[in-house]
């Protein structure tokens, strides 16, 4: 099926994806890494679930909650996708991702009751683990720092 510009009408096949990768102006090593990553993303359910959720949330329009909520910021979506790219499947086993009305994302752990808020340039988190409070506000975002915090508090 040819791509018409409407992503909801298009479901690329494996061959479509591979043809695109092989035509991209990147090195063979980068192509190999992308191919391996695609295999991992489609075979590891927690990581795939996180990607699917981000894709779903990226489609939210203004007023998605009926009370004036903003769509998720493109920068925030780029941030979380950067985290997913360096994540392992296990990193997402216990995390739920939800939209916040201020164009950010919220993450909640199913296991530790930890909460994380991801914005365009910063993130904040809170958890009480074994009676010890761990929290920080306005942490400068990098995918590596964010993922490290998720691993520690999740």
C-alpha positions in Angstrom: 0.0 0.0 0.0 1.5 3.4 -1.0 1.7 6.1 1.6 -0.8 8.8 1.0 0.2 11.2 3.8 -2.4 10.0 6.2 -0.6 7.8 8.8 -3.8 6.3 10.1 -4.4 4.7 6.6 -0.9 3.3 6.3 0.5 0.2 7.9 4.0 -0.4 6.4 5.0 -4.0 5.8 8.3 -5.4 6.8 9.5 -5.0 3.2 8.4 -1.4 3.1 10.4 -0.7 6.2 13.5 -2.5 5.0 13.3 -0.7 1.6 13.1 2.6 3.4 16.1 1.7 5.7 18.2 0.6 2.8 17.4 3.8 0.8 18.2 6.1 3.8 21.5 8.1 3.5 23.1 6.4 6.5 26.0 4.1 7.0 25.7 0.3 6.9 26.4 0.1 10.6 23.5 2.5 11.3 21.2 0.5 9.1 22.2 -2.7 10.9 21.5 -1.0 14.3 18.1 0.2 13.1 17.2 -3.2 11.9 18.2 -4.8 15.2 16.3 -2.2 17.1 13.2 -2.8 15.1 13.4 -6.6 15.8 13.8 -5.8 19.5 10.9 -3.3 19.6 8.5 -5.7 17.9 9.5 -8.7 20.0 9.7 -7.2 23.5 6.2 -6.5 24.7 6.8 -3.9 27.4 9.0 -1.7 25.1 6.6 -2.1 22.2 3.7 -1.2 24.6 5.6 2.0 25.5 6.1 2.9 21.8 2.5 2.2 21.1 1.3 4.4 24.0 3.5 7.2 22.8 2.2 6.9 19.3 -1.4 7.0 20.7 -0.6 10.1 22.8 1.0 11.9 20.0 -2.4 12.0 18.2 -4.1 13.9 21.0 -5.5 17.2 19.9 -6.2 20.4 21.9 -9.0 19.9 24.5 -8.6 16.1 24.5 -10.0 16.0 28.0 -12.9 18.3 27.3 -11.5 20.9 29.8 -9.0 22.7 27.6 -6.0 20.3 27.8 -3.1 21.0 25.5 -1.8 18.4 23.1 1.5 16.7 24.1 4.4 18.9 23.2 6.5 17.7 20.2 9.6 18.3 22.3 8.2 16.1 25.1 7.4 13.4 22.5 10.9 13.6 21.1 12.3 13.3 24.7 10.4 10.2 25.6 11.2 8.6 22.2 14.9 9.3 22.9 14.6 7.5 26.2 12.9 4.5 24.5 15.7 4.3 22.0 18.2 3.5 24.8 15.9 1.5 27.0 15.7 -2.3 27.5 12.4 -4.1 27.6 12.7 -4.6 31.4 12.8 -0.8 31.9 9.1 -0.5 30.9 7.6 -3.6 32.6 6.2 -1.5 35.5 5.6 1.9 34.0 2.4 3.4 32.8 2.5 6.5 30.6 -0.3 9.1 30.5 -0.9 12.6 29.2 -1.0 15.6 31.4 -3.2 18.6 30.5 -0.2 21.0 30.4 1.4 19.3 27.3 3.7 17.0 29.3 3.7 13.3 30.1 3.2 11.6 33.5 4.7 8.2 34.3 3.5 6.1 37.2 5.1 2.9 38.4 2.8 -0.1 39.0 5.2 -1.5 41.5 6.7 1.3 43.6 4.0 4.1 43.4 6.6 6.4 41.9 5.5 9.3 39.8 7.5 11.2 37.1 6.6 14.3 35.2 8.4 14.8 31.9 8.5 18.3 30.3 10.3 19.8 27.3 13.6 20.6 29.2 13.2 19.2 32.7 11.6 16.4 34.6 10.5 15.9 38.2 9.9 12.7 40.3 8.7 11.4 43.6 8.7 8.1 45.3 8.7 6.8 48.9 10.6 3.5 48.9 11.2 1.5 52.0 10.3 4.5 54.1 12.8 6.7 52.3 11.6 9.7 50.2 13.3 10.2 46.9 12.3 13.3 45.0 13.7 16.0 42.8 12.2 18.9 40.8 13.5 20.7 37.7 16.1 18.0 36.8 17.7 18.9 33.4 16.5 16.3 30.9 18.8 14.0 29.0 17.6 10.5 28.0 20.4 8.9 30.0 19.7 10.7 33.2 15.9 10.2 32.8 16.3 6.5 32.2 18.7 6.1 35.2 16.1 7.7 37.4 13.3 5.4 36.1 15.6 2.4 36.8 16.3 3.6 40.4 12.8 4.5 41.5 10.6 2.1 39.4 
